[in-house]
């Protein structure tokens, strides 16, 4: 099973942008993710095609499991 942290932002054109990080810690808290997401916005770390990231929309951990059939 693989886990991915997905941080969802809204940019200045109102479009959503997802930043994904593989293998987040099992004990990762919402507060820790909020601090990082706020820093990303405040320091303008990423630029999207549609402009600067302006707002936090969501953060989630997505799990995916693969089962080999062969």
mmCIF file as Biopython writes it, N, C-alpha, C and O atoms, coordinates in Angstrom:
data_model
#
loop_
_atom_site.group_PDB
_atom_site.id
_atom_site.type_symbol
_atom_site.label_atom_id
_atom_site.label_alt_id
_atom_site.label_comp_id
_atom_site.label_asym_id
_atom_site.label_entity_id
_atom_site.label_seq_id
_atom_site.pdbx_PDB_ins_code
_atom_site.Cartn_x
_atom_site.Cartn_y
_atom_site.Cartn_z
_atom_site.occupancy
_atom_site.B_iso_or_equiv
_atom_site.auth_seq_id
_atom_site.auth_asym_id
_atom_site.pdbx_PDB_model_num
ATOM 1   N N  . UNK A ? 1  ? 0.850   -1.171  0.000   1.0 0.0 1  A 1 
ATOM 2   C CA . UNK A ? 1  ? 0.000   0.000   0.000   1.0 0.0 1  A 1 
ATOM 3   C C  . UNK A ? 1  ? 0.899   1.239   0.000   1.0 0.0 1  A 1 
ATOM 4   O O  . UNK A ? 1  ? 1.876   1.306   0.746   1.0 0.0 1  A 1 
ATOM 5   N N  . UNK A ? 2  ? 0.564   2.202   -0.832  1.0 0.0 2  A 1 
ATOM 6   C CA . UNK A ? 2  ? 1.307   3.457   -0.873  1.0 0.0 2  A 1 
ATOM 7   C C  . UNK A ? 2  ? 0.427   4.581   -0.329  1.0 0.0 2  A 1 
ATOM 8   O O  . UNK A ? 2  ? -0.793  4.579   -0.492  1.0 0.0 2  A 1 
ATOM 9   N N  . UNK A ? 3  ? 1.084   5.534   0.319   1.0 0.0 3  A 1 
ATOM 10  C CA . UNK A ? 3  ? 0.382   6.693   0.871   1.0 0.0 3  A 1 
ATOM 11  C C  . UNK A ? 3  ? 0.949   7.957   0.241   1.0 0.0 3  A 1 
ATOM 12  O O  . UNK A ? 3  ? 2.146   8.055   -0.029  1.0 0.0 3  A 1 
ATOM 13  N N  . UNK A ? 4  ? 0.075   8.907   0.015   1.0 0.0 4  A 1 
ATOM 14  C CA . UNK A ? 4  ? 0.472   10.192  -0.544  1.0 0.0 4  A 1 
ATOM 15  C C  . UNK A ? 4  ? -0.264  11.300  0.201   1.0 0.0 4  A 1 
ATOM 16  O O  . UNK A ? 4  ? -1.481  11.243  0.380   1.0 0.0 4  A 1 
ATOM 17  N N  . UNK A ? 5  ? 0.491   12.310  0.632   1.0 0.0 5  A 1 
ATOM 18  C CA . UNK A ? 5  ? -0.120  13.500  1.207   1.0 0.0 5  A 1 
ATOM 19  C C  . UNK A ? 5  ? -0.474  14.431  0.058   1.0 0.0 5  A 1 
ATOM 20  O O  . UNK A ? 5  ? 0.386   14.790  -0.745  1.0 0.0 5  A 1 
ATOM 21  N N  . UNK A ? 6  ? -1.734  14.819  -0.018  1.0 0.0 6  A 1 
ATOM 22  C CA . UNK A ? 6  ? -2.193  15.748  -1.050  1.0 0.0 6  A 1 
ATOM 23  C C  . UNK A ? 6  ? -2.609  17.057  -0.381  1.0 0.0 6  A 1 
ATOM 24  O O  . UNK A ? 6  ? -3.509  17.083  0.458   1.0 0.0 6  A 1 
ATOM 25  N N  . UNK A ? 7  ? -1.942  18.132  -0.766  1.0 0.0 7  A 1 
ATOM 26  C CA . UNK A ? 7  ? -2.265  19.461  -0.245  1.0 0.0 7  A 1 
ATOM 27  C C  . UNK A ? 7  ? -2.944  20.235  -1.369  1.0 0.0 7  A 1 
ATOM 28  O O  . UNK A ? 7  ? -2.363  20.429  -2.437  1.0 0.0 7  A 1 
ATOM 29  N N  . UNK A ? 8  ? -4.155  20.669  -1.127  1.0 0.0 8  A 1 
ATOM 30  C CA . UNK A ? 8  ? -4.959  21.317  -2.163  1.0 0.0 8  A 1 
ATOM 31  C C  . UNK A ? 8  ? -5.052  22.817  -1.863  1.0 0.0 8  A 1 
ATOM 32  O O  . UNK A ? 8  ? -5.421  23.229  -0.764  1.0 0.0 8  A 1 
ATOM 33  N N  . UNK A ? 9  ? -4.704  23.618  -2.877  1.0 0.0 9  A 1 
ATOM 34  C CA . UNK A ? 9  ? -4.721  25.074  -2.772  1.0 0.0 9  A 1 
ATOM 35  C C  . UNK A ? 9  ? -5.620  25.653  -3.858  1.0 0.0 9  A 1 
ATOM 36  O O  . UNK A ? 9  ? -5.903  24.995  -4.859  1.0 0.0 9  A 1 
ATOM 37  N N  . UNK A ? 10 ? -6.064  26.887  -3.650  1.0 0.0 10 A 1 
ATOM 38  C CA . UNK A ? 10 ? -6.760  27.636  -4.694  1.0 0.0 10 A 1 
ATOM 39  C C  . UNK A ? 10 ? -5.837  28.789  -5.086  1.0 0.0 10 A 1 
ATOM 40  O O  . UNK A ? 10 ? -5.264  29.466  -4.232  1.0 0.0 10 A 1 
ATOM 41  N N  . UNK A ? 11 ? -5.708  28.994  -6.395  1.0 0.0 11 A 1 
ATOM 42  C CA . UNK A ? 11 ? -4.826  30.076  -6.853  1.0 0.0 11 A 1 
ATOM 43  C C  . UNK A ? 11 ? -5.632  31.350  -7.098  1.0 0.0 11 A 1 
ATOM 44  O O  . UNK A ? 11 ? -6.845  31.375  -6.888  1.0 0.0 11 A 1 
ATOM 45  N N  . UNK A ? 12 ? -4.955  32.401  -7.540  1.0 0.0 12 A 1 
ATOM 46  C CA . UNK A ? 12 ? -5.636  33.691  -7.683  1.0 0.0 12 A 1 
ATOM 47  C C  . UNK A ? 12 ? -6.634  33.743  -8.837  1.0 0.0 12 A 1 
ATOM 48  O O  . UNK A ? 12 ? -7.349  34.735  -8.977  1.0 0.0 12 A 1 
ATOM 49  N N  . UNK A ? 13 ? -6.700  32.708  -9.662  1.0 0.0 13 A 1 
ATOM 50  C CA . UNK A ? 13 ? -7.740  32.618  -10.698 1.0 0.0 13 A 1 
ATOM 51  C C  . UNK A ? 13 ? -8.894  31.721  -10.263 1.0 0.0 13 A 1 
ATOM 52  O O  . UNK A ? 13 ? -9.827  31.482  -11.028 1.0 0.0 13 A 1 
ATOM 53  N N  . UNK A ? 14 ? -8.822  31.223  -9.016  1.0 0.0 14 A 1 
ATOM 54  C CA . UNK A ? 14 ? -9.890  30.384  -8.487  1.0 0.0 14 A 1 
ATOM 55  C C  . UNK A ? 14 ? -9.765  28.913  -8.822  1.0 0.0 14 A 1 
ATOM 56  O O  . UNK A ? 14 ? -10.654 28.129  -8.490  1.0 0.0 14 A 1 
ATOM 57  N N  . UNK A ? 15 ? -8.683  28.522  -9.472  1.0 0.0 15 A 1 
ATOM 58  C CA . UNK A ? 15 ? -8.484  27.120  -9.835  1.0 0.0 15 A 1 
ATOM 59  C C  . UNK A ? 15 ? -7.744  26.395  -8.713  1.0 0.0 15 A 1 
ATOM 60  O O  . UNK A ? 15 ? -6.936  26.987  -7.997  1.0 0.0 15 A 1 
ATOM 61  N N  . UNK A ? 16 ? -8.036  25.100  -8.576  1.0 0.0 16 A 1 
ATOM 62  C CA . UNK A ? 16 ? -7.379  24.299  -7.548  1.0 0.0 16 A 1 
ATOM 63  C C  . UNK A ? 16 ? -6.090  23.688  -8.074  1.0 0.0 16 A 1 
ATOM 64  O O  . UNK A ? 16 ? -5.999  23.281  -9.233  1.0 0.0 16 A 1 
ATOM 65  N N  . UNK A ? 17 ? -5.101  23.634  -7.198  1.0 0.0 17 A 1 
ATOM 66  C CA . UNK A ? 17 ? -3.809  23.025  -7.483  1.0 0.0 17 A 1 
ATOM 67  C C  . UNK A ? 17 ? -3.512  22.037  -6.369  1.0 0.0 17 A 1 
ATOM 68  O O  . UNK A ? 17 ? -3.684  22.355  -5.192  1.0 0.0 17 A 1 
ATOM 69  N N  . UNK A ? 18 ? -3.067  20.839  -6.732  1.0 0.0 18 A 1 
ATOM 70  C CA . UNK A ? 18 ? -2.732  19.813  -5.749  1.0 0.0 18 A 1 
ATOM 71  C C  . UNK A ? 18 ? -1.228  19.586  -5.762  1.0 0.0 18 A 1 
ATOM 72  O O  . UNK A ? 18 ? -0.630  19.361  -6.814  1.0 0.0 18 A 1 
ATOM 73  N N  . UNK A ? 19 ? -0.627  19.648  -4.583  1.0 0.0 19 A 1 
ATOM 74  C CA . UNK A ? 19 ? 0.782   19.306  -4.411  1.0 0.0 19 A 1 
ATOM 75  C C  . UNK A ? 19 ? 0.808   17.995  -3.646  1.0 0.0 19 A 1 
ATOM 76  O O  . UNK A ? 19 ? 0.249   17.897  -2.554  1.0 0.0 19 A 1 
ATOM 77  N N  . UNK A ? 20 ? 1.462   16.981  -4.220  1.0 0.0 20 A 1 
ATOM 78  C CA . UNK A ? 20 ? 1.489   15.643  -3.628  1.0 0.0 20 A 1 
ATOM 79  C C  . UNK A ? 20 ? 2.883   15.294  -3.148  1.0 0.0 20 A 1 
ATOM 80  O O  . UNK A ? 20 ? 3.875   15.554  -3.829  1.0 0.0 20 A 1 
ATOM 81  N N  . UNK A ? 21 ? 2.946   14.701  -1.963  1.0 0.0 21 A 1 
ATOM 82  C CA . UNK A ? 21 ? 4.204   14.228  -1.392  1.0 0.0 21 A 1 
ATOM 83  C C  . UNK A ? 21 ? 4.053   12.758  -1.028  1.0 0.0 21 A 1 
ATOM 84  O O  . UNK A ? 21 ? 3.108   12.375  -0.339  1.0 0.0 21 A 1 
ATOM 85  N N  . UNK A ? 22 ? 4.984   11.942  -1.492  1.0 0.0 22 A 1 
ATOM 86  C CA . UNK A ? 22 ? 4.925   10.502  -1.248  1.0 0.0 22 A 1 
ATOM 87  C C  . UNK A ? 22 ? 5.369   10.158  0.171   1.0 0.0 22 A 1 
ATOM 88  O O  . UNK A ? 22 ? 6.201   10.846  0.762   1.0 0.0 22 A 1 
ATOM 89  N N  . UNK A ? 23 ? 4.806   9.097   0.693   1.0 0.0 23 A 1 
ATOM 90  C CA . UNK A ? 23 ? 5.192   8.494   1.971   1.0 0.0 23 A 1 
ATOM 91  C C  . UNK A ? 23 ? 5.205   9.460   3.151   1.0 0.0 23 A 1 
ATOM 92  O O  . UNK A ? 23 ? 6.248   9.633   3.782   1.0 0.0 23 A 1 
ATOM 93  N N  . UNK A ? 24 ? 4.082   10.091  3.467   1.0 0.0 24 A 1 
ATOM 94  C CA . UNK A ? 24 ? 4.053   10.960  4.644   1.0 0.0 24 A 1 
ATOM 95  C C  . UNK A ? 24 ? 4.198   10.133  5.919   1.0 0.0 24 A 1 
ATOM 96  O O  . UNK A ? 24 ? 3.884   8.943   5.943   1.0 0.0 24 A 1 
ATOM 97  N N  . UNK A ? 25 ? 4.675   10.781  6.971   1.0 0.0 25 A 1 
ATOM 98  C CA . UNK A ? 25 ? 4.800   10.097  8.267   1.0 0.0 25 A 1 
ATOM 99  C C  . UNK A ? 25 ? 3.434   9.606   8.731   1.0 0.0 25 A 1 
ATOM 100 O O  . UNK A ? 25 ? 2.411   10.234  8.457   1.0 0.0 25 A 1 
ATOM 101 N N  . UNK A ? 26 ? 3.428   8.481   9.432   1.0 0.0 26 A 1 
ATOM 102 C CA . UNK A ? 26 ? 2.174   7.946   9.952   1.0 0.0 26 A 1 
ATOM 103 C C  . UNK A ? 26 ? 1.567   8.845   11.030  1.0 0.0 26 A 1 
ATOM 104 O O  . UNK A ? 26 ? 0.348   8.880   11.195  1.0 0.0 26 A 1 
ATOM 105 N N  . UNK A ? 27 ? 2.414   9.572   11.764  1.0 0.0 27 A 1 
ATOM 106 C CA . UNK A ? 27 ? 1.919   10.402  12.863  1.0 0.0 27 A 1 
ATOM 107 C C  . UNK A ? 27 ? 1.762   11.878  12.478  1.0 0.0 27 A 1 
ATOM 108 O O  . UNK A ? 27 ? 1.698   12.742  13.353  1.0 0.0 27 A 1 
ATOM 109 N N  . UNK A ? 28 ? 1.701   12.166  11.197  1.0 0.0 28 A 1 
ATOM 110 C CA . UNK A ? 28 ? 1.560   13.534  10.714  1.0 0.0 28 A 1 
ATOM 111 C C  . UNK A ? 28 ? 0.230   14.117  11.188  1.0 0.0 28 A 1 
ATOM 112 O O  . UNK A ? 28 ? -0.807  13.461  11.094  1.0 0.0 28 A 1 
ATOM 113 N N  . UNK A ? 29 ? 0.262   15.352  11.697  1.0 0.0 29 A 1 
ATOM 114 C CA . UNK A ? 29 ? -0.958  15.979  12.209  1.0 0.0 29 A 1 
ATOM 115 C C  . UNK A ? 29 ? -1.456  17.070  11.264  1.0 0.0 29 A 1 
ATOM 116 O O  . UNK A ? 29 ? -0.710  17.584  10.431  1.0 0.0 29 A 1 
ATOM 117 N N  . UNK A ? 30 ? -2.713  17.403  11.412  1.0 0.0 30 A 1 
ATOM 118 C CA . UNK A ? 30 ? -3.314  18.477  10.617  1.0 0.0 30 A 1 
ATOM 119 C C  . UNK A ? 30 ? -2.602  19.800  10.905  1.0 0.0 30 A 1 
ATOM 120 O O  . UNK A ? 30 ? -2.382  20.604  9.999   1.0 0.0 30 A 1 
ATOM 121 N N  . UNK A ? 31 ? -2.247  20.018  12.170  1.0 0.0 31 A 1 
ATOM 122 C CA . UNK A ? 31 ? -1.575  21.266  12.541  1.0 0.0 31 A 1 
ATOM 123 C C  . UNK A ? 31 ? -0.240  21.413  11.815  1.0 0.0 31 A 1 
ATOM 124 O O  . UNK A ? 31 ? 0.097   22.504  11.358  1.0 0.0 31 A 1 
ATOM 125 N N  . UNK A ? 32 ? 0.517   20.330  11.707  1.0 0.0 32 A 1 
ATOM 126 C CA . UNK A ? 32 ? 1.804   20.373  11.004  1.0 0.0 32 A 1 
ATOM 127 C C  . UNK A ? 32 ? 1.604   20.698  9.522   1.0 0.0 32 A 1 
ATOM 128 O O  . UNK A ? 32 ? 2.340   21.499  8.944   1.0 0.0 32 A 1 
ATOM 129 N N  . UNK A ? 33 ? 0.617   20.076  8.931   1.0 0.0 33 A 1 
ATOM 130 C CA . UNK A ? 33 ? 0.337   20.309  7.512   1.0 0.0 33 A 1 
ATOM 131 C C  . UNK A ? 33 ? -0.134  21.748  7.295   1.0 0.0 33 A 1 
ATOM 132 O O  . UNK A ? 33 ? 0.256   22.386  6.317   1.0 0.0 33 A 1 
ATOM 133 N N  . UNK A ? 34 ? -0.964  22.259  8.197   1.0 0.0 34 A 1 
ATOM 134 C CA . UNK A ? 34 ? -1.432  23.646  8.080   1.0 0.0 34 A 1 
ATOM 135 C C  . UNK A ? 34 ? -0.272  24.635  8.084   1.0 0.0 34 A 1 
ATOM 136 O O  . UNK A ? 34 ? -0.251  25.578  7.292   1.0 0.0 34 A 1 
ATOM 137 N N  . UNK A ? 35 ? 0.697   24.417  8.978   1.0 0.0 35 A 1 
ATOM 138 C CA . UNK A ? 35 ? 1.854   25.317  9.055   1.0 0.0 35 A 1 
ATOM 139 C C  . UNK A ? 35 ? 2.618   25.311  7.738   1.0 0.0 35 A 1 
ATOM 140 O O  . UNK A ? 35 ? 2.992   26.368  7.229   1.0 0.0 35 A 1 
ATOM 141 N N  . UNK A ? 36 ? 2.848   24.125  7.187   1.0 0.0 36 A 1 
ATOM 142 C CA . UNK A ? 36 ? 3.579   24.019  5.923   1.0 0.0 36 A 1 
ATOM 143 C C  . UNK A ? 36 ? 2.799   24.689  4.792   1.0 0.0 36 A 1 
ATOM 144 O O  . UNK A ? 36 ? 3.373   25.422  3.987   1.0 0.0 36 A 1 
ATOM 145 N N  . UNK A ? 37 ? 1.508   24.439  4.735   1.0 0.0 37 A 1 
ATOM 146 C CA . UNK A ? 37 ? 0.697   25.029  3.672   1.0 0.0 37 A 1 
ATOM 147 C C  . UNK A ? 37 ? 0.658   26.555  3.776   1.0 0.0 37 A 1 
ATOM 148 O O  . UNK A ? 37 ? 0.708   27.247  2.759   1.0 0.0 37 A 1 
ATOM 149 N N  . UNK A ? 38 ? 0.570   27.074  4.985   1.0 0.0 38 A 1 
ATOM 150 C CA . UNK A ? 38 ? 0.587   28.523  5.172   1.0 0.0 38 A 1 
ATOM 151 C C  . UNK A ? 38 ? 1.930   29.109  4.744   1.0 0.0 38 A 1 
ATOM 152 O O  . UNK A ? 38 ? 1.977   30.186  4.149   1.0 0.0 38 A 1 
ATOM 153 N N  . UNK A ? 39 ? 3.024   28.402  5.047   1.0 0.0 39 A 1 
ATOM 154 C CA . UNK A ? 39 ? 4.355   28.852  4.615   1.0 0.0 39 A 1 
ATOM 155 C C  . UNK A ? 39 ? 4.474   28.861  3.092   1.0 0.0 39 A 1 
ATOM 156 O O  . UNK A ? 39 ? 5.043   29.785  2.512   1.0 0.0 39 A 1 
ATOM 157 N N  . UNK A ? 40 ? 3.936   27.828  2.454   1.0 0.0 40 A 1 
ATOM 158 C CA . UNK A ? 40 ? 3.976   27.756  0.986   1.0 0.0 40 A 1 
ATOM 159 C C  . UNK A ? 40 ? 3.289   28.981  0.384   1.0 0.0 40 A 1 
ATOM 160 O O  . UNK A ? 40 ? 3.788   29.573  -0.573  1.0 0.0 40 A 1 
ATOM 161 N N  . UNK A ? 41 ? 2.144   29.355  0.950   1.0 0.0 41 A 1 
ATOM 162 C CA . UNK A ? 41 ? 1.419   30.525  0.451   1.0 0.0 41 A 1 
ATOM 163 C C  . UNK A ? 41 ? 2.174   31.818  0.781   1.0 0.0 41 A 1 
ATOM 164 O O  . UNK A ? 41 ? 2.376   32.661  -0.092  1.0 0.0 41 A 1 
ATOM 165 N N  . UNK A ? 42 ? 2.586   31.969  2.034   1.0 0.0 42 A 1 
ATOM 166 C CA . UNK A ? 42 ? 3.218   33.216  2.485   1.0 0.0 42 A 1 
ATOM 167 C C  . UNK A ? 42 ? 4.528   33.504  1.755   1.0 0.0 42 A 1 
ATOM 168 O O  . UNK A ? 42 ? 4.838   34.655  1.448   1.0 0.0 42 A 1 
ATOM 169 N N  . UNK A ? 43 ? 5.293   32.448  1.482   1.0 0.0 43 A 1 
ATOM 170 C CA . UNK A ? 43 ? 6.601   32.627  0.847   1.0 0.0 43 A 1 
ATOM 171 C C  . UNK A ? 43 ? 6.536   32.494  -0.671  1.0 0.0 43 A 1 
ATOM 172 O O  . UNK A ? 43 ? 7.550   32.610  -1.359  1.0 0.0 43 A 1 
ATOM 173 N N  . UNK A ? 44 ? 5.325   32.248  -1.187  1.0 0.0 44 A 1 
ATOM 174 C CA . UNK A ? 44 ? 5.119   32.141  -2.630  1.0 0.0 44 A 1 
ATOM 175 C C  . UNK A ? 44 ? 6.110   31.149  -3.253  1.0 0.0 44 A 1 
ATOM 176 O O  . UNK A ? 44 ? 6.781   31.452  -4.239  1.0 0.0 44 A 1 
ATOM 177 N N  . UNK A ? 45 ? 6.180   29.969  -2.653  1.0 0.0 45 A 1 
ATOM 178 C CA . UNK A ? 45 ? 7.171   28.964  -3.044  1.0 0.0 45 A 1 
ATOM 179 C C  . UNK A ? 45 ? 6.887   28.382  -4.423  1.0 0.0 45 A 1 
ATOM 180 O O  . UNK A ? 45 ? 7.818   28.146  -5.192  1.0 0.0 45 A 1 
ATOM 181 N N  . UNK A ? 46 ? 5.621   28.148  -4.750  1.0 0.0 46 A 1 
ATOM 182 C CA . UNK A ? 46 ? 5.264   27.546  -6.029  1.0 0.0 46 A 1 
ATOM 183 C C  . UNK A ? 46 ? 4.473   28.532  -6.878  1.0 0.0 46 A 1 
ATOM 184 O O  . UNK A ? 46 ? 3.655   29.297  -6.368  1.0 0.0 46 A 1 
ATOM 185 N N  . UNK A ? 47 ? 4.726   28.500  -8.165  1.0 0.0 47 A 1 
ATOM 186 C CA . UNK A ? 47 ? 3.967   29.305  -9.116  1.0 0.0 47 A 1 
ATOM 187 C C  . UNK A ? 47 ? 3.274   28.345  -10.076 1.0 0.0 47 A 1 
ATOM 188 O O  . UNK A ? 47 ? 3.911   27.458  -10.644 1.0 0.0 47 A 1 
ATOM 189 N N  . UNK A ? 48 ? 1.987   28.524  -10.251 1.0 0.0 48 A 1 
ATOM 190 C CA . UNK A ? 48 ? 1.248   27.672  -11.178 1.0 0.0 48 A 1 
ATOM 191 C C  . UNK A ? 48 ? 1.013   28.431  -12.476 1.0 0.0 48 A 1 
ATOM 192 O O  . UNK A ? 48 ? 1.245   29.637  -12.556 1.0 0.0 48 A 1 
ATOM 193 N N  . UNK A ? 49 ? 0.553   27.714  -13.480 1.0 0.0 49 A 1 
ATOM 194 C CA . UNK A ? 49 ? 0.214   28.351  -14.759 1.0 0.0 49 A 1 
ATOM 195 C C  . UNK A ? 49 ? -0.876  29.401  -14.580 1.0 0.0 49 A 1 
ATOM 196 O O  . UNK A ? 49 ? -0.947  30.379  -15.324 1.0 0.0 49 A 1 
ATOM 197 N N  . UNK A ? 50 ? -1.719  29.180  -13.584 1.0 0.0 50 A 1 
ATOM 198 C CA . UNK A ? 50 ? -2.849  30.080  -13.352 1.0 0.0 50 A 1 
ATOM 199 C C  . UNK A ? 50 ? -2.578  31.102  -12.259 1.0 0.0 50 A 1 
ATOM 200 O O  . UNK A ? 50 ? -3.499  31.793  -11.822 1.0 0.0 50 A 1 
ATOM 201 N N  . UNK A ? 51 ? -1.340  31.210  -11.812 1.0 0.0 51 A 1 
ATOM 202 C CA . UNK A ? 51 ? -1.009  32.244  -10.836 1.0 0.0 51 A 1 
ATOM 203 C C  . UNK A ? 51 ? -0.598  31.715  -9.479  1.0 0.0 51 A 1 
ATOM 204 O O  . UNK A ? 51 ? -0.409  30.513  -9.288  1.0 0.0 51 A 1 
ATOM 205 N N  . UNK A ? 52 ? -0.464  32.639  -8.542  1.0 0.0 52 A 1 
ATOM 206 C CA . UNK A ? 52 ? 0.020   32.325  -7.198  1.0 0.0 52 A 1 
ATOM 207 C C  . UNK A ? 52 ? -1.016  31.542  -6.396  1.0 0.0 52 A 1 
ATOM 208 O O  . UNK A ? 52 ? -2.222  31.699  -6.587  1.0 0.0 52 A 1 
ATOM 209 N N  . UNK A ? 53 ? -0.520  30.697  -5.496  1.0 0.0 53 A 1 
ATOM 210 C CA . UNK A ? 53 ? -1.395  29.993  -4.570  1.0 0.0 53 A 1 
ATOM 211 C C  . UNK A ? 53 ? -1.857  30.989  -3.520  1.0 0.0 53 A 1 
ATOM 212 O O  . UNK A ? 53 ? -1.049  31.729  -2.958  1.0 0.0 53 A 1 
ATOM 213 N N  . UNK A ? 54 ? -3.162  31.007  -3.254  1.0 0.0 54 A 1 
ATOM 214 C CA . UNK A ? 54 ? -3.733  32.041  -2.394  1.0 0.0 54 A 1 
ATOM 215 C C  . UNK A ? 54 ? -4.466  31.502  -1.166  1.0 0.0 54 A 1 
ATOM 216 O O  . UNK A ? 54 ? -4.573  32.198  -0.156  1.0 0.0 54 A 1 
ATOM 217 N N  . UNK A ? 55 ? -4.975  30.261  -1.244  1.0 0.0 55 A 1 
ATOM 218 C CA . UNK A ? 55 ? -5.865  29.785  -0.195  1.0 0.0 55 A 1 
ATOM 219 C C  . UNK A ? 55 ? -5.714  28.286  -0.007  1.0 0.0 55 A 1 
ATOM 220 O O  . UNK A ? 55 ? -5.522  27.545  -0.971  1.0 0.0 55 A 1 
ATOM 221 N N  . UNK A ? 56 ? -5.804  27.842  1.253   1.0 0.0 56 A 1 
ATOM 222 C CA . UNK A ? 56 ? -5.819  26.412  1.564   1.0 0.0 56 A 1 
ATOM 223 C C  . UNK A ? 56 ? -7.238  25.900  1.342   1.0 0.0 56 A 1 
ATOM 224 O O  . UNK A ? 56 ? -8.204  26.488  1.829   1.0 0.0 56 A 1 
ATOM 225 N N  . UNK A ? 57 ? -7.353  24.800  0.604   1.0 0.0 57 A 1 
ATOM 226 C CA . UNK A ? 57 ? -8.658  24.192  0.350   1.0 0.0 57 A 1 
ATOM 227 C C  . UNK A ? 57 ? -8.815  22.919  1.168   1.0 0.0 57 A 1 
ATOM 228 O O  . UNK A ? 57 ? -9.839  22.724  1.824   1.0 0.0 57 A 1 
ATOM 229 N N  . UNK A ? 58 ? -7.801  22.046  1.134   1.0 0.0 58 A 1 
ATOM 230 C CA . UNK A ? 58 ? -7.915  20.742  1.791   1.0 0.0 58 A 1 
ATOM 231 C C  . UNK A ? 58 ? -6.535  20.123  1.916   1.0 0.0 58 A 1 
ATOM 232 O O  . UNK A ? 58 ? -5.598  20.506  1.216   1.0 0.0 58 A 1 
ATOM 233 N N  . UNK A ? 59 ? -6.429  19.168  2.811   1.0 0.0 59 A 1 
ATOM 234 C CA . UNK A ? 59 ? -5.242  18.319  2.914   1.0 0.0 59 A 1 
ATOM 235 C C  . UNK A ? 59 ? -5.746  16.927  3.255   1.0 0.0 59 A 1 
ATOM 236 O O  . UNK A ? 59 ? -6.619  16.756  4.106   1.0 0.0 59 A 1 
ATOM 237 N N  . UNK A ? 60 ? -5.187  15.943  2.581   1.0 0.0 60 A 1 
ATOM 238 C CA . UNK A ? 60 ? -5.662  14.570  2.799   1.0 0.0 60 A 1 
ATOM 239 C C  . UNK A ? 60 ? -4.528  13.591  2.541   1.0 0.0 60 A 1 
ATOM 240 O O  . UNK A ? 60 ? -3.575  13.887  1.821   1.0 0.0 60 A 1 
ATOM 241 N N  . UNK A ? 61 ? -4.656  12.426  3.144   1.0 0.0 61 A 1 
ATOM 242 C CA . UNK A ? 61 ? -3.718  11.344  2.855   1.0 0.0 61 A 1 
ATOM 243 C C  . UNK A ? 61 ? -4.471  10.316  2.038   1.0 0.0 61 A 1 
ATOM 244 O O  . UNK A ? 61 ? -5.476  9.758   2.479   1.0 0.0 61 A 1 
ATOM 245 N N  . UNK A ? 62 ? -3.970  10.079  0.848   1.0 0.0 62 A 1 
ATOM 246 C CA . UNK A ? 62 ? -4.584  9.118   -0.064  1.0 0.0 62 A 1 
ATOM 247 C C  . UNK A ? 62 ? -3.791  7.816   0.021   1.0 0.0 62 A 1 
ATOM 248 O O  . UNK A ? 62 ? -2.562  7.823   -0.037  1.0 0.0 62 A 1 
ATOM 249 N N  . UNK A ? 63 ? -4.498  6.712   0.159   1.0 0.0 63 A 1 
ATOM 250 C CA . UNK A ? 63 ? -3.849  5.399   0.176   1.0 0.0 63 A 1 
ATOM 251 C C  . UNK A ? 63 ? -4.244  4.633   -1.073  1.0 0.0 63 A 1 
ATOM 252 O O  . UNK A ? 63 ? -5.371  4.727   -1.559  1.0 0.0 63 A 1 
ATOM 253 N N  . UNK A ? 64 ? -3.288  3.880   -1.572  1.0 0.0 64 A 1 
ATOM 254 C CA . UNK A ? 64 ? -3.543  3.081   -2.771  1.0 0.0 64 A 1 
ATOM 255 C C  . UNK A ? 64 ? -2.912  1.715   -2.569  1.0 0.0 64 A 1 
ATOM 256 O O  . UNK A ? 64 ? -1.769  1.600   -2.129  1.0 0.0 64 A 1 
ATOM 257 N N  . UNK A ? 65 ? -3.662  0.704   -2.892  1.0 0.0 65 A 1 
ATOM 258 C CA . UNK A ? 65 ? -3.182  -0.660  -2.749  1.0 0.0 65 A 1 
ATOM 259 C C  . UNK A ? 65 ? -3.204  -1.335  -4.114  1.0 0.0 65 A 1 
ATOM 260 O O  . UNK A ? 65 ? -4.175  -1.225  -4.863  1.0 0.0 65 A 1 
ATOM 261 N N  . UNK A ? 66 ? -2.127  -2.028  -4.419  1.0 0.0 66 A 1 
ATOM 262 C CA . UNK A ? 66 ? -2.045  -2.773  -5.674  1.0 0.0 66 A 1 
ATOM 263 C C  . UNK A ? 66 ? -1.994  -4.261  -5.365  1.0 0.0 66 A 1 
ATOM 264 O O  . UNK A ? 66 ? -1.295  -4.700  -4.451  1.0 0.0 66 A 1 
ATOM 265 N N  . UNK A ? 67 ? -2.739  -5.020  -6.136  1.0 0.0 67 A 1 
ATOM 266 C CA . UNK A ? 67 ? -2.750  -6.470  -5.992  1.0 0.0 67 A 1 
ATOM 267 C C  . UNK A ? 67 ? -2.334  -7.071  -7.325  1.0 0.0 67 A 1 
ATOM 268 O O  . UNK A ? 67 ? -2.985  -6.857  -8.348  1.0 0.0 67 A 1 
ATOM 269 N N  . UNK A ? 68 ? -1.256  -7.816  -7.300  1.0 0.0 68 A 1 
ATOM 270 C CA . UNK A ? 68 ? -0.762  -8.444  -8.523  1.0 0.0 68 A 1 
ATOM 271 C C  . UNK A ? 68 ? -1.634  -9.638  -8.878  1.0 0.0 68 A 1 
ATOM 272 O O  . UNK A ? 68 ? -1.965  -10.453 -8.017  1.0 0.0 68 A 1 
ATOM 273 N N  . UNK A ? 69 ? -1.999  -9.738  -10.131 1.0 0.0 69 A 1 
ATOM 274 C CA . UNK A ? 69 ? -2.833  -10.850 -10.588 1.0 0.0 69 A 1 
ATOM 275 C C  . UNK A ? 69 ? -2.013  -11.948 -11.249 1.0 0.0 69 A 1 
ATOM 276 O O  . UNK A ? 69 ? -2.548  -13.008 -11.574 1.0 0.0 69 A 1 
ATOM 277 N N  . UNK A ? 70 ? -0.752  -11.712 -11.447 1.0 0.0 70 A 1 
ATOM 278 C CA . UNK A ? 70 ? 0.087   -12.700 -12.117 1.0 0.0 70 A 1 
ATOM 279 C C  . UNK A ? 70 ? 1.132   -13.199 -11.156 1.0 0.0 70 A 1 
ATOM 280 O O  . UNK A ? 70 ? 1.950   -14.044 -11.518 1.0 0.0 70 A 1 
#
